Amino acid sequence: MKKINQILILSLSLFVVSCGASKYTMSDTEIAEKGYSIDGWNVMKNGTKVGTLSSTEWELYKNSFVREISVATSFTKDEDMLEIARFLHSKFPDAKIEVNEDSGNSFE
């Protein structure tokens, strides 16, 4: 009985962890439904440019190289900016993603 409980707890833990990962990434289906793509230096949503690559850099942190991708967007709402970050993280899972409002940050 103890072994069954351990297996159930392990299975539930794996399920919770795997569900939590989708908070930061988009599946191919979600990307298609939302209409995201990359065209050269631009992030596109349903054929309209919603962001532009503003810089890339490499950071050396704790003996590891980390690539940072920065994108400027005209979106001002946090939820829209986070959605772009999720899309980019799905495409570049090993990179640090930064999304900035291109007209300056605000607290809206």
N, C-alpha and C positions, 0 to 999 in steps of 0.2 A: 504494500500500500504506500509506503514511504517513497519508493522508487516512482510510482505512478504520479504522486504529488509533485515530485521533483521534475518529472517530464512535463507535467501540465504548467508548472511555474516557468520553466525554461521556454516552453512554446509560447506562453502568454507574453513573456519578456521580449522574445524575438519579434512577435507581432507588434507590440507597442513600439519598439525601436524602429522597425521597418515602416510603420505608419508615420512616425515622427519625421523620418527623412524626407517625405514628400512635402513637408512644410517649406523646405528650402530648394526643391527642384520641381520641374514640371515634367510630366511624362510626354512622350511623343504625341499622344492623343490630345493632351491639354494644350501643347504648343500649337498643334494644327487647329484646334477649336478656337483658340484665342488669336490665331493668325500671325504668330511671331516668326520672323526670319532674320537672317543677317545678309545684307547686301553691301559688300565691300567694307567700308568703315561705318556703315549705318545699321542701326537696329530698326527693323520694320515691323509694323503691326497692321495687318490687313492692307498691305501695299503703301502705307503712309509712314514716312520717317518719324520715329518717336525718340530716337537717340543717336548720338554720334560718338565714336571712339575719340576720347580727348587725350588719353595717354596710356602707355603701358610702362611698367617698370618691373625690375627684379629686386627683391629684398632678400638679404641673407639674414636669417633669424634662427638662432639655436642650431647652427650647423646645417640648415636646410635652405635651399633657394625657393622662394615663393614669388610667383608671377602675380602682379596686380594689374587688373584691367579697369580703367576708369572710363565711364560713359557720361556724357552730358545730355540732359533731356529738358524739354520744355514743360514736362509734367511738374506740377507743384504738390500734388497730393501724395502723401506717404504711401498709400496703398498702390498707386500706379508705379511709383519708383521701386517699391519692393517687388512688384510683379516683374519689372524689367530685370531686377537683380536675380530673381528666381530663374527667369529664362536664361540669362547669361551663365548662371551657375550650372544649369543643366547642360549647356554646351561646353563649358570650360570648368569641370568639377574640381580641378586641382588649383585653380586660380582664386585669388582674393578679388572680389568684385566690389566696385565702388560706383554708385550712381549719384550724380550731382545735378541739381537744378541749374540750367545754364544761365539764368538771369540773376543768380544769387540765391542763397538759402533763405527760407522763411520759416516761421513757426505756425503754419496753418494746419 
